[in-house]
Amino acid sequence: MEFDPADYTGKSKRDILRELVEYVVKTDEEMEEKTTRSGGQTDLNIYLCDNQGFEIGDVDHWVHQLTEDDRITGHAENFASEHTFSEDVADDDISIVTITTPAKGREDEFLFVTTDDGDYVWVITTVHSDWRDKTIERFLDYLPCLERLYLSSDDLEDLTSDIRDSRVSGFTAKYHAPNRERDATLRFTGAEPGDLEKAEDAFDAKPTRIDFDQTNSPSTAIQGANTNNGRISMRSVRDGSEPKAVETLLGITEGYQSLDRARFDVEFSPELRKLENGFTVDGFTAVELTEPDRDDAATEELVDELETHVLNGNRYRHGIRDGGTKIRVFDTEHDETFDVALEPPDIVLYARETTSALSLREFVREVYENLDSTYSLAKKQNPVAIQ
């Protein structure tokens, strides 16, 4: 699909989605033939990203940084050298970014859209999954100003259950924990009511992707999927159900962004104030990972697991404090510091003065994907002084 900047000038988010939904519209006959979600068909995909400094028209600046910044990894530098990038600005909040892969003779286009408040960026594409992985997903991973949103499995279920007139039609669920000798990945297509709950009860497997079918008086009209790593997919829309599909996409994006704010936004950074007889700290924000599928572990065990599965590699520098019950962590990619308090088996992240959602979200993602998928997630915050 080729994007023309003129088609998006002066368009609202609703208008943009209405036009793009046309790409996956199917006739009644085609909808009836769709008995599976597998195969090589291309979907409409929206990547939801936290915006920390990206502006429409700035792609050249950020690509240059990938090649010049000493903090950028070799993988990012190689990616930038193996591709060329161009940006055509359609409006103040919309541009078309083209990633060219000369070795393969490919040009892949992506629509970048900033939200009205500027807090998020949507990246919209119909590029096939094989090339999304090799182009836009790597580009978003390497850009320091954008980070894909992330939901816990519980939040992913809540988000999907809020879709009106819908049912779960498939899912991918995963289980892994450091104290178990098994990992499990379950993939269901044609799911029946209760299958997701059975997977959770039997294996403690948590969903990372949920497929949904949405009806429109009374036939299935929309087939889509939500993932926990900031990607929404729409596979097919029955002809005549385009307005409902647009409303669904707008509802999911807003719900996803709202949940992200609720879990990771640092509204109250700690501020140290001197008093006549000492000092006080105003405000705190804590992200809590609690109640994993395990018995209480010794603090030393939890430290070792974090160092082995999360803090390893070049991203983090860390030091053990307070008799081994706290870890001071520096995120080298975002230049941010935060504290990790260990309350075995629970893990609590405390924001410091420089901490933003970027480093908190990424650490939580690392815990879920590399340490233990069974944690529950919550945030606590307080604007008042803590003596």
BELQUI-V281682 format. One record per residue. N is the residue number from 0. RES is the residue in three letters. SS is DSSP state (~ for helix, > for strand, _ for the rest). PSI is psi in whole degrees, -180 to 180 (999 if undefined). Layout:
n = [N/N]
res = [RES/RES]
ss = [SS/SS]
psi = [PSI/PSI]
//
This chain:
n = [0/1/2/3/4/5/6/7/8/9/10/11/12/13/14/15/16/17/18/19/20/21/22/23/24/25/26/27/28/29/30/31/32/33/34/35/36/37/38/39/40/41/42/43/44/45/46/47/48/49/50/51/52/53/54/55/56/57/58/59/60/61/62/63/64/65/66/67/68/69/70/71/72/73/74/75/76/77/78/79/80/81/82/83/84/85/86/87/88/89/90/91/92/93/94/95/96/97/98/99/100/101/102/103/104/105/106/107/108/109/110/111/112/113/114/115/116/117/118/119/120/121/122/123/124/125/126/127/128/129/130/131/132/133/134/135/136/137/138/139/140/141/142/143/144/145/146/147/148/149/150/151/152/153/154/155/156/157/158/159/160/161/162/163/164/165/166/167/168/169/170/171/172/173/174/175/176/177/178/179/180/181/182/183/184/185/186/187/188/189/190/191/192/193/194/195/196/197/198/199/200/201/202/203/204/205/206/207/208/209/210/211/212/213/214/215/216/217/218/219/220/221/222/223/224/225/226/227/228/229/230/231/232/233/234/235/236/237/238/239/240/241/242/243/244/245/246/247/248/249/250/251/252/253/254/255/256/257/258/259/260/261/262/263/264/265/266/267/268/269/270/271/272/273/274/275/276/277/278/279/280/281/282/283/284/285/286/287/288/289/290/291/292/293/294/295/296/297/298/299/300/301/302/303/304/305/306/307/308/309/310/311/312/313/314/315/316/317/318/319/320/321/322/323/324/325/326/327/328/329/330/331/332/333/334/335/336/337/338/339/340/341/342/343/344/345/346/347/348/349/350/351/352/353/354/355/356/357/358/359/360/361/362/363/364/365/366/367/368/369/370/371/372/373/374/375/376/377/378/379/380/381/382/383/384/385/386]
res = [MET/GLU/PHE/ASP/PRO/ALA/ASP/TYR/THR/GLY/LYS/SER/LYS/ARG/ASP/ILE/LEU/ARG/GLU/LEU/VAL/GLU/TYR/VAL/VAL/LYS/THR/ASP/GLU/GLU/MET/GLU/GLU/LYS/THR/THR/ARG/SER/GLY/GLY/GLN/THR/ASP/LEU/ASN/ILE/TYR/LEU/CYS/ASP/ASN/GLN/GLY/PHE/GLU/ILE/GLY/ASP/VAL/ASP/HIS/TRP/VAL/HIS/GLN/LEU/THR/GLU/ASP/ASP/ARG/ILE/THR/GLY/HIS/ALA/GLU/ASN/PHE/ALA/SER/GLU/HIS/THR/PHE/SER/GLU/ASP/VAL/ALA/ASP/ASP/ASP/ILE/SER/ILE/VAL/THR/ILE/THR/THR/PRO/ALA/LYS/GLY/ARG/GLU/ASP/GLU/PHE/LEU/PHE/VAL/THR/THR/ASP/ASP/GLY/ASP/TYR/VAL/TRP/VAL/ILE/THR/THR/VAL/HIS/SER/ASP/TRP/ARG/ASP/LYS/THR/ILE/GLU/ARG/PHE/LEU/ASP/TYR/LEU/PRO/CYS/LEU/GLU/ARG/LEU/TYR/LEU/SER/SER/ASP/ASP/LEU/GLU/ASP/LEU/THR/SER/ASP/ILE/ARG/ASP/SER/ARG/VAL/SER/GLY/PHE/THR/ALA/LYS/TYR/HIS/ALA/PRO/ASN/ARG/GLU/ARG/ASP/ALA/THR/LEU/ARG/PHE/THR/GLY/ALA/GLU/PRO/GLY/ASP/LEU/GLU/LYS/ALA/GLU/ASP/ALA/PHE/ASP/ALA/LYS/PRO/THR/ARG/ILE/ASP/PHE/ASP/GLN/THR/ASN/SER/PRO/SER/THR/ALA/ILE/GLN/GLY/ALA/ASN/THR/ASN/ASN/GLY/ARG/ILE/SER/MET/ARG/SER/VAL/ARG/ASP/GLY/SER/GLU/PRO/LYS/ALA/VAL/GLU/THR/LEU/LEU/GLY/ILE/THR/GLU/GLY/TYR/GLN/SER/LEU/ASP/ARG/ALA/ARG/PHE/ASP/VAL/GLU/PHE/SER/PRO/GLU/LEU/ARG/LYS/LEU/GLU/ASN/GLY/PHE/THR/VAL/ASP/GLY/PHE/THR/ALA/VAL/GLU/LEU/THR/GLU/PRO/ASP/ARG/ASP/ASP/ALA/ALA/THR/GLU/GLU/LEU/VAL/ASP/GLU/LEU/GLU/THR/HIS/VAL/LEU/ASN/GLY/ASN/ARG/TYR/ARG/HIS/GLY/ILE/ARG/ASP/GLY/GLY/THR/LYS/ILE/ARG/VAL/PHE/ASP/THR/GLU/HIS/ASP/GLU/THR/PHE/ASP/VAL/ALA/LEU/GLU/PRO/PRO/ASP/ILE/VAL/LEU/TYR/ALA/ARG/GLU/THR/THR/SER/ALA/LEU/SER/LEU/ARG/GLU/PHE/VAL/ARG/GLU/VAL/TYR/GLU/ASN/LEU/ASP/SER/THR/TYR/SER/LEU/ALA/LYS/LYS/GLN/ASN/PRO/VAL/ALA/ILE/GLN]
ss = [_/_/_/_/~/~/~/_/_/_/_/_/~/~/~/~/~/~/~/~/~/~/~/~/>/>/_/~/~/~/~/~/~/_/_/_/_/_/_/_/_/_/_/>/>/>/>/>/>/>/>/_/_/_/_/_/_/_/~/~/~/~/~/~/~/~/~/~/_/_/_/_/_/~/~/~/~/~/~/~/~/~/_/>/>/>/>/>/>/>/>/_/_/>/>/>/>/>/>/>/>/~/~/~/_/>/>/>/>/>/>/>/>/>/_/_/_/_/_/>/>/>/>/>/>/_/_/_/~/~/~/~/~/~/_/~/~/~/~/~/~/~/_/_/_/>/>/>/_/_/_/_/~/~/~/~/~/~/~/~/~/_/_/_/_/>/>/>/>/>/>/>/>/>/>/_/_/_/_/_/_/_/_/>/>/>/>/>/>/_/_/_/_/_/~/~/~/~/~/~/~/~/~/_/_/>/>/>/>/>/>/>/>/>/>/_/_/_/_/>/>/>/>/>/>/>/>/_/_/_/>/>/>/>/>/>/>/>/_/_/_/~/~/~/~/~/~/~/~/~/~/~/~/~/~/~/~/~/~/~/~/~/~/~/_/_/_/_/_/_/>/>/>/>/>/_/_/>/>/>/>/>/>/>/>/>/>/>/>/>/_/_/_/_/_/_/_/_/~/~/~/~/~/~/~/~/~/~/~/_/_/_/_/_/_/>/>/>/>/>/>/~/~/~/_/>/>/>/>/>/>/_/_/_/_/>/>/>/>/>/>/>/>/_/_/>/>/>/>/>/>/_/_/_/_/_/~/~/~/~/~/~/~/~/~/~/~/~/~/~/~/_/_/_/_/>/>/>/>/>/>/>/>/>/>/>/_]
psi = [129/133/138/120/-34/-26/-16/0/127/12/144/168/-40/-44/-41/-48/-38/-39/-40/-30/-29/-27/-26/17/136/153/170/-42/-42/-38/-40/-29/-15/88/-5/158/2/172/-176/14/147/135/168/123/140/121/129/124/140/129/115/60/-4/137/146/132/-3/10/-42/-41/-45/-33/-41/-39/-35/-30/-17/-26/125/-22/-14/138/162/-34/-44/-41/-41/-41/-45/-35/-22/-3/161/154/139/155/125/116/125/-31/179/-29/13/133/162/118/126/127/118/134/91/-37/-24/-1/35/146/121/132/146/135/120/127/124/142/165/-35/-7/0/-24/157/131/135/116/136/158/15/141/153/-37/-40/-22/-44/-39/-16/-83/-36/-39/-40/-46/-35/-35/-24/122/-16/-8/142/130/141/165/135/146/163/-38/-43/-36/-42/-44/-43/-45/-37/-19/-5/121/140/37/163/155/126/-3/166/160/128/143/153/130/145/146/-21/8/155/16/148/150/136/117/130/118/132/151/38/145/160/132/-11/-40/-42/-37/-40/-39/-41/-42/-38/-4/29/134/136/138/-14/136/120/145/147/134/132/161/78/81/1/160/125/-26/134/124/-175/146/138/162/-1/38/27/131/135/143/117/-40/147/124/136/126/-13/16/-44/-39/-37/-41/-45/-39/-46/-43/-40/-41/-45/-44/-41/-41/-47/-37/-43/-38/-44/-44/-30/-31/-18/135/93/-28/89/145/135/126/125/133/140/170/-36/24/-135/167/154/119/123/150/154/127/129/122/129/114/165/55/171/71/161/170/137/154/150/-41/-37/-44/-40/-46/-41/-42/-41/-32/-40/-22/-48/-1/163/-171/-10/-41/144/143/160/145/135/172/51/25/6/-3/145/124/122/134/120/108/-25/-30/-1/46/147/141/165/144/112/136/117/69/133/8/155/129/125/127/125/145/-171/-35/0/138/180/-26/-53/-35/-46/-44/-38/-43/-42/-44/-41/-48/-43/-27/-15/-64/118/-1/3/149/155/135/163/140/146/159/129/-10/167/145/117/999]
//
